[in-house]
Amino acid sequence: MSAEPESCDFTPVSLWDHSSTGVESKDSSEDFNMDLQQPILSALNALQIETNSAKDVSGISGKAANTLAVTTSDSESGIFSGESELCVVHDSDLDWFCSSEQKLICSHCAIVGSCVGHTVTPLASRVTAIRNQLVDVCEKMQLQAQRIERFINQTLTAKRAGALLVDASRAREQVVAQVSLVREALEEEEQRLLEAIQREEERVDQCLLTQRAHWGQALALLTQTRTRLVHTLTNTPDMQLATSGQEIAERIEEADGVGEPHDTDQLKLKAGCNDSKLMRGLWASAILLGPNACGSANLTIDDRTVSPLLSVSEDLCTLTFLPKRSRQSPPYNPARFDCWPNALGTLTISSGTHNWLMDVGESGAFKLGVCYASMGRKGSGNDSRLGYNAQSWVLSKYDGDFSFCHAGKNTPLRVVLKPKILGLLVDWPSQTLVFYDPDSSAVLHSVRHVFSAPLLPAFAVADRSVTILH
C-alpha cells in the first residue's frame, strides 16, 4: 500500500512524564467530555514497554507484538475484535482518535504526522464515552416516553371524568363553606346555586357527549368519502372518470364541510355559576362581625412608594396631601410613584383572609384598594393611576360621589350615609374583595376576580389625609 504523505504544519507538543494511567487533556472543540485523554507519547511509551516485554518472552516480530498488544487491549475492552484498520500514511493501526480533526489516526500521526499538537484520545476511551452518551440518551428517551404514556392514559382519557368533576366539586365546596356561616338565611340561595351548578355540569356533560358524537360522525364521513374517492381513482375507467367531475366535486365538498375541531368555553363550567351577590354580602357581614373585624395590626405604609405629592407620618400610618409650597423632592426610588398621589402598603396578600380599616375623616378625594406589585410607578399615564388599569381595584371618593374603579371603568355606588371609616376585606381563597362600612357592617361593594399575582394594599389621597387604623 502506498500513499503520498499529507502536507501539514507541525506544531510542538508539550510533554510531561506521568504514570501509566496518563493525564487528562482538554480541548474546547471536543464534542464529548473525555476524562481519559492523555499525552500521546506517555501512552505510547507505556505501550512500547509492554510490547517489548511480549517480544522478549514470545520471540515474535516487533510488528506482530505491537498488533497483538493493540488487539488484546481492544478485545478486553469489549469494543471490537478482529484486525484493526491501518493508517494509509504510516501503515499502522488506527487505534487513536483526533478530536481536533474528528478522525481516527495512528500513533505516528500524533507524534510526527498531521496531528502533531492536536488533542488525541485512545480509541477505546473514545468509544466508551460515545457508548455512555448513547446510554444516557436512550434513558432520557425512555423517561420521556413514559411521561407521554402517562399523559395519554391519565390526563387525556380522564378529562371528562376528572377535570369536570373536580371543577364542579370545587364550586360546591366553596358554596357550601360560605353558606354554612349563615345557613338559616341562605338555605334558598344555597339550593338555587347548587341547582345552577348542577345545570352547568349537565350542560357541559351534554356538550362533551354532543361533541363526541358530532366528531365521531365527521370522522366516519371523512373515512367513507376518502374510501369512495380512492375506489373511484383506482377502478374507474378513464372515459367514465372524465365525466365524473360533478360527483367527485360533491364528495370533496362534503369532506371540506367537516371543519376542524377545537376546544371552546362551552366545554367547561361558567365562571360565575356559583356566584351570588346576596351570598357574598351576607358572608362578608358574618366575617366582619367576628374576630377579624378589628383590622390588620401589621399593615403600614411602604415609605419607598410614597409620592412626592404626599407626606407620611413617623408611624407610617397617615398619608397627607401636600400643597405645592410644601413639596420636596424625595430620593429617587424605582418603587416610588412620581406623578400620582399614591402609596402602597407593606402587606403582601397571597393566601388567607385579610381586612383593614382606613380613617378617611373629612377628605373629599381619596382611593382605597389593592393592586399588583407590577403596577407602573412612573409617569402620568393610566398605567400608574389607581383604578385606571387592569392591575388595580379601588373604591374612590371624588366630589362627594363614591365609585368602584378598575381598568378605567367607574361603577357608581349608592352610599346614603357618608362614612368616615372604611374597611376592605380581601379573601384570597374565594378571590373576593369587599368594601364595607365597619360601623354598620354594610357592604358598599363586592367583586370577585381571579387574581394572577399577590396583592398589595393601595392608597391615594388628594385632599387632607387618611390614616390606617389598628
Secondary structure, DSSP 8 states (H G I E B T S, - for coil): -------------------TT------TT-SS--SS---HHHHHHHHHHHHHHHHHHH---HHHHHHHHHHHHHHHHTS--S---B-TTT--B--EEETTTTEEE-HHHHHTSTTTTS-EEEHHHHHHHHHHHHHHHHHHHHHHHHHHHHIIIIIITTIIIIIHHHHHHHHHHHHHHHHGGGHHHHHHHHHHHHHHHHHHHHHHHHHHHHHHHHHHHHHHHHHHHHHHHHHHHHHS-HHHHHT-HHHHHHHHHHHHTT------GGGS--TTTT--HHHHHHHHHHHHTTGGGG--TT--B-TTS--TTEEE-TTS-EEEE--GGG-------TTS-SSSSEEEBS--BSSSEEEEEEE-TT-SEEEEEEEETTS--SSSSGGGSTTSSTTEEEEEEETTEEEEEETTEEEEE--SS--SEEEEEEETTTTEEEEEETTTTEEEEEEE---SS-EEEEEEESSSEEEEE-
